[in-house]
Amino acid sequence: MHWYLLQTKPNAHSAACDHLRRQGFDAFLPLVANTRKKNDKFVDAKTPLFPGYLFMGTLIDPVPWKSVNGTRGISAAVTLDGVYRPV
């Protein structure tokens, strides 16, 4: 399986994961627990480890990049010199 890095739209990481999974891709979004003080109370919240990014895994070759880049919540796939490369 190859894993690729995708950039997400602001605050759309969970929706992007859901839509990628519906298309048959694996999505990995590492989360960390943060404790914040809100209205004089401590609140635990899970936030992305890498804000604005998630990982997509696939066995499909070639990867349908037009479909991936058009997925709701995805801004673009990260490329190196214009070439999609696995992480």
C-alpha positions in Angstrom: 0.0 0.0 0.0 1.2 3.5 -0.9 0.5 6.5 1.4 0.3 10.0 0.1 0.1 13.4 1.9 -3.0 15.5 1.3 -3.6 19.1 2.2 -7.1 19.8 3.7 -9.3 22.8 3.6 -9.6 24.7 7.0 -11.5 22.8 9.6 -12.5 20.1 7.1 -10.2 17.3 8.1 -12.9 15.0 9.5 -15.1 15.5 6.5 -12.2 14.8 4.1 -11.5 11.5 5.9 -15.1 10.4 5.6 -15.3 11.3 1.9 -12.0 9.5 1.1 -13.2 6.4 2.9 -16.5 6.4 0.9 -14.4 6.4 -2.3 -12.5 3.3 -1.1 -9.3 4.9 0.1 -7.7 4.5 3.6 -7.4 7.8 5.5 -5.1 8.4 8.5 -5.5 11.5 10.6 -3.3 11.4 13.7 -4.9 13.2 16.6 -3.5 14.4 19.9 -5.5 15.3 23.1 -5.2 18.9 24.2 -6.5 20.3 27.4 -7.8 23.9 27.2 -9.4 26.3 29.6 -12.8 27.5 28.4 -15.3 29.4 30.5 -13.3 28.6 33.7 -13.5 24.9 33.0 -10.9 22.5 31.6 -12.0 20.9 28.4 -10.2 18.0 26.6 -10.3 18.2 22.8 -8.6 16.1 20.1 -6.9 18.1 17.4 -4.8 17.0 14.4 -1.2 16.3 15.0 -0.4 17.9 11.6 -3.0 20.7 11.2 -4.1 21.0 7.6 -2.8 17.6 6.5 -3.8 14.0 6.4 -2.5 10.8 4.9 -4.3 8.7 2.2 -3.4 5.1 1.6 -4.3 3.2 -1.6 -3.5 0.0 -3.5 -5.0 1.5 -6.7 -2.5 2.0 -9.5 -2.7 4.5 -11.1 -4.3 6.7 -8.5 -7.3 8.7 -9.8 -5.8 12.1 -8.8 -8.6 14.1 -10.3 -11.1 12.3 -8.0 -8.9 12.7 -5.0 -8.2 16.4 -5.5 -12.0 17.0 -6.1 -12.9 15.3 -2.8 -14.8 17.5 -0.3 -12.5 18.8 2.3 -9.3 18.3 0.2 -7.4 21.3 -1.0 -4.7 19.4 -3.0 -2.4 16.5 -2.9 1.2 17.4 -2.0 3.6 16.9 -4.9 7.3 17.1 -5.4 8.2 18.9 -8.6 4.7 18.3 -9.9 4.9 14.5 -9.4 2.7 12.7 -6.9 5.1 10.6 -4.7 4.3 8.2 -1.9 5.5 9.1 1.6 
